[in-house]
Amino acid sequence: MTVASPATTGNPSQWIARQILDFLTDVPASRERPLEHPRARAEAIALAARRKAFLASSSLALPPGPLGWLTVLPELVAIWKVQAQMVADIAAVYGQHTTLTREQMLYCLSHAASQAVRDLVVRAGQRWIVHTATTRTIRRVADRIGVKLSQRALGSSLARALPLAGALGVGAYAWYDTRQVARTAIRMFSHEVEFIPADRSTEVPARRVVRDRAQDAREAGL
């Protein structure tokens, strides 16, 4: 994926939305294989991704002042690349990589902007329902996420005022964020997934699911 300079591509939210659309063009390939008992391998994949995310984020946050601010948006893209590969690998060990869709990928990566993707993927009991989205819908969702992540980017830029402490703080958030993405992916791919074509999307209306946090915690191994 080509990353353009945000300084030359409009406001931050628009730039992020364009990167998301570019990002969703292809689902990352995976070298992982389906396993009969995939949980341990999925957790190992998640741990490795958290480490990569921490190192990438904290390293990009090290430059002080204006130079550091220039790395804020590219840092978001770098973290998304790490997390997207992690989601693809987790899907693979659960035997679901061949059916992994951009809607699922967007849902897993956008847990921090969950309101933006609530119409794409919903949980119904022990299964997940994935609504195939039109290109127009994906663009609308990307715009919503762009606004949310641009707000996060502002906080990250402020943290760079304290080079070392700020870099550690930004890295710690990347670790936490990647852990949340991994939990979402494991919850999804460890259950049955039903795909609803765009021309049938009105048959199973998307709705906000009341999440059982205790059940989520058990599934995440907490």
N, C-alpha and C positions, 0 to 999 in steps of 0.2 A: 504494500500500500504506500502510495506517495503522500508525504506529509508536507503541505504547503505552509508558508509562513503565515501565522494568524494576523500579522500586522498588515498583510496585503490582501486579505480575503474577507473584509467586512468585520462586523462585531463578533465577539467571542462565541455567542450562542449560535449564530449562523455558521461559523467555522466548524464548531463541534458537530452540528447537525450534518454538515457535508461530510465530515470525517466518518460519522456513523454510517451514512448511506454508502460510502466507499467501502467501509469496513464490512458491511453485510453482503457485499457482492458475492463472496465465496466463503463457505464454511471451512475453517482450517482442517487440513488432513490430520490424521492421527496414526501413529505407529502402534498404539495399544491394541490389544486383542480382547475379545469378550472372555470373561471369566465366570466360572460357576459361582464363586464367592468373591464378588468384586469390591466389597466394602473396604477391606484393608488397602488394596491397591489404590482405590479412589482417594482415600485419606492421605496416602503417600504422595500422590499426584498433587493434591491440594497443598500439602506442606511445602513441597518443592516450589510450587507457584507462589506461595506467600513469601518465601525467601527471595525469589526473583523480583517480585513486585517491590519488596522493601528495598532491595539494593538499587533497582532502577530508579525508584522514586526519590530515595534519599540522595543518590548521586546527582540526579538532575537538579535537586534543590540546593546543592552546595554553593554554586556561584552566588555571590552577594549582589545586592542592589539591582540596577536595571538589567544586568546580564542574567541574573537569576529569574527575573520576571519573564524574560523571553522563553524560558523553559517550561513555564506553567502548563500551557496547552499541549505542547508535545509530550509532556509527562503523562497527561491523561490518556493520550493515544498509546504510549508505551505500556501503561498499565492495562489498558483494554486488550492489547495484543497478548500479554501474558495470561490474562484471565480468559480470553477467548480460546486459547490453546488448551488451557486447563479444562474448560467446559467440554471441548471436543474430545479430550482424552478421557474424561469421566464418562461421557456418553459412550465412548468406545468400549470401556471395560464392562459397562452394563449392556453391551450389545445393541446400542441405539444410535451409533454414529451414522449409519447409512440412512437413517430417517431424520437426522438432526436438521431442523429448519432454522431459517433466519428469525422466525418468531420466537422459537425457544431460546436461541442465542441472545436475542435482544431482551427477553424476559429475565434470563439469568444475570446478564451483565448490568441490568438497570434496576436492581433491587432498591437502590437509593432514590430512584425516581419511579417507584412502583405505581403511582397514580397514572403515570403516562402510558403504562403498558397493561393496565388492568383489563382492557378489552381484547387483548391478544391471547392470553393464557389464563385459565382459571382452574382451580382444583375442585373436584366434585367427589367427595368421599376418598376412595383409594385409587382414583385415577385422575389424570390431568386432561383437560380439553384444550386443544390448540386450534385457534381459529386462523385459517389461512388469510393473510391480509393482502389487500391490493397495494400497488405501489404508492398510490395516493395516501393510504392509511399509514404505511411505513414512514413516508415523508412527514406526515403530521406528528407521528410519535417521535420521530427524530428531532423535530423542532421543539417539542415539549422537553425532551431530555436535554437538548442543547441549552435551554434556559436554566434548567436545574443544575447542570454541571458547570455552567458559567458562574453560577453563584458559588459553587464549591471551589472553582478556580480562583475566585477573588480571595477567599479565605486562605488558600494555599499561597497566593502571592504575598499576603500580609505576613505569613509565617516566615518568609524568606528574609524578613528584616533582621532576624537573628540567625545568621548562617548555619552554625553547627546545631544549635538547639532546634531551629526551624526545620533543618533537614531531617533530624531524627523524628520530629513530630510528624512531618509529611510522610516519612517512611513507615511510621507506626500506623498511620491511617490507611496507607496502601495495604499493609499486612491485614488489618482488620477488614477492610473492604473486600479483599480477595478471599478471606475466610467466609464472609457472608455469601459471596458469589458461589463458592464451593458448596456451602450448605444448601443453597437453592438448587444447584445442579444435582446434588446427590438425592435430595428429596424428590426431584422430578424424575430422574432416570431410574430410580429404584421402584417406580410404580408404572402401571400401564398408562400409555399415552394414546389418546384418541384425536385424530386430526379431522377438522371440519372444513371442507372446501369453502371458498369464498361465496359460491352461489348457494350454499346451504347455511350460511352463518346465522341467518335469522331463525333457523330451526332450534338452535341451542343458544339462546341469548346469553351473552357474557354477563356475568354478575360478580359483584364483589363477594368473595368467600370469607366467611368468618373463620379465621385460622385458629386451630387448636394449638396454642403455644407449647403446651406440655407434650403433645404428640410430635410437634416439630423438633423439640429438644431431644426426645427419645430417638427420633430418626437421625438426628445429627450426632448422636453418640454422646450427648452431654449428661 
